[in-house]
């Protein structure tokens, strides 16, 4: 082989390898965003605190994890309308941009338990997610974890979690629980006058949920980068 051809091919191969290495490095440094939503009318209270605990745990999984948080306390928005149209409200102005710009890699949804059911704010939120379902399933590759806060240890938390998970399956989202013993999601007990810090078992389930969402979101991002 002509030495000049050999050298040029070698340099080209080296440049290509360097380019692939740079691309891989860029992908490894790309942030993976997880959004936490607290679907309680009580701003900054136990549901919000539980979500923030899960997000803090998510951040410990990798430096690539970046978190965002929205507290529905004080926000005003309605559920699905009869004709599918809406006036501008806090969902379209505050919440929707967090779900679309960019689409989160992970989503942690939290609701208090009211009469063994989810909050009306949480139901309105789930109904309004139709905006990210059509014409394209924007949350199809989003990892979703759910937590719930009840007034009793067995106060309906799993029922609320199951309802939210069922709704998110309509988006083809990736539903995950936590590690043992938070198999279905995080279940917290508000038994100490709104001092959720005393529910050590519940907070540990929130941490396990946050970590699992982060791990699965990272894995999904890795697979997407290899396609």
N, C-alpha and C positions, 0 to 999 in steps of 0.2 A: 504494500500500500504506500502511495505517495506520502511522504512525511508531512507535507503541508495539509493534505486532506485529513490525515490522522490527527494532527494537532487541532484543526478546526472542529472536527467531530468531537474530540475530547473536550474542548472548551464548550461546545454547544451542550454536550451531555452534562458537564459541570454546571452550566448556567441553568439547565432545566432542573437538575437536582436541587440547586440552590433556590430556584423558584418554588419548587414543591415544598421544600423545607420552610420557606418563608410563609407559604400558604398555610401549611400545617400549624406553624407557630401562631399565625393570625387567628386561625380557627380555635386554637387552644386558649387564646387570650380573650376570645369573644365573650361578652357578658351573657349570662343566662338570667333572665328577669323573672322573679316570682312576685305575684300580686296577692296581697291578703285583703279580704273584704269582711268587715264586721257588720252583719245585718241586724243590728240592734238599734232601737230608737234611743237608747241610753248611751250617749256619746262618752267615750273614754272609760266605760265601765268594764264588767267582767268579760264580755265577749271580745271587746277590743283588746283588752289586756292578754287574753288567751291567744288571739291571732298574732299579736306582737311577740309573744313567747315562741310560737311556732316559727315565725319569720327569723327571729334571732338564732334559733337552732339551725334553720336552713342556711344561714350565712356561714356557719362554722364548717359546712361540708366542703366548700371550695371558695377560693378567692374570686372565682368567676361568677358566683351567685350575687346578684344585686336584687334588693327587695324594694317593694313599694307597698303602701298601705292606704286604704280608704275606709273611713268610719262613716257609716250611714246615719249615725246619730245627728239629728238636726237637718238632714237632707230631706227633700220632699219630691217624690215622684210616684206615679201611679203604675199599676200593672197594665196588662194588655188591654187595648181599647177595642171597641166593636169593629171599627173600620181599619185598625192597624196604623192609624196616624196619631201623632202626638204634638202637643205644643212643646216649646222648649222648656225643659225642666232640669232638675239636678241629675237625672240619669243621662240625658243627652249632653249636658254641659260639663259634668264633672266625672261621671263614671265611665261612659262610653269611650272617651279618649284613652283612658287607662287600659282598656281592653283591645284597642285597635292600633295604637301608635307608640310602641309596637305591640303586637299580640304577645301576651305573656307566655313564657315557656311553662310556668307553673302557676296554679291558682289555688289559694287556700280560702275556703268559704266557711264562715262561722255564723251560727244563729243561736239565739237563746231558745229555750223551750217554753212555749205558751200553750197550756192545756194539752200537753203531749203532742204539740204540733210546732211547725216552724213559725217564725214571726211574719207578720203581714209584709214587712219590708223585704224579707228574704223571698217571699212568694212573688212580690212585685219585681224584684231583681231577676228572678228566674224567668218570669214571663217576658220581661223586656230583653232578655238575651236573644230573643228572636232576631234582633238587629244584627247579631254576629253569626247568624245561622243561614241566612239567605241573602244573596244568591250563592254564597260560598260558606262552607263550614269553617269559620276562622279559628275555632277552638279545637279542631279535629286532632291537633298534635300537642295539645296542652295537657299537662299532668295536673290532676285535680285531687286535692285532699279536703276533707270536711271535718269540722269540729262543732260541738254543741255544748251549751252550758245550761244546766237544769237546776231546779231548786232542791232536788233530791238526788241521791247517788244513782238510783234507778228511776229517774223521772221522765223518761222518754227520749233521752239523748240519742240512742241508737235509731229510734223511729225517725227523728228529724234528719239524722245523717243519711238514712236510707232514702228519704224523700228527695233530698238534694242530689244524691248520687244518681237516682233514677232520672231526674231532670237533665243532669249533665251527660248521661248516656245518649241523649237525643242529639248531642253535639259531636258524638264520636270521640269524646274526650277520653283520656287515659285515667281511669279512676284507681286511686291507691289508698290503702290504709297506712297505719304506722307499723312499727315492729311490735312484738309482744310486750305488753298486753293492750295494744291499741290497734287490733286487727282491722276493725271497720273504720276507725277514725279516732279522733280525740274526744273523750267524754269528761266534762268538767262539772264540778259540784259547787254551787254558790251557797255554802252553808255557814259562812262566817261574816255575815253582814257586809257583803260586797268585797271582802278581802280575799280575792281568789288566790293570793300568794300562799294561803294556808292549805290549799288543796294540792298537796305534793303529788299525789297519785295522778290527778287530772292534768297538772302542768307537765308532768313527765310524759303523759300520753300526747300532749300538744307538741313537746319537743321531738318525740319520735315521729310524729306526723310531719312536722316541718322538715326534718332530716330526710325522710323518705321521699317527700315531694321533690326536694332538691336533688337527691340522687337520681331519681327517675327522669327529671327534667334534663339533667346533665347527660344522661344516657341517650335520651331522645335527640338532644342537640348533636351528640357525637354521631349517631346514625344518620341524621340529616346531612351532616357535613361529609359523610362518606358516600353519599348517593351521587 
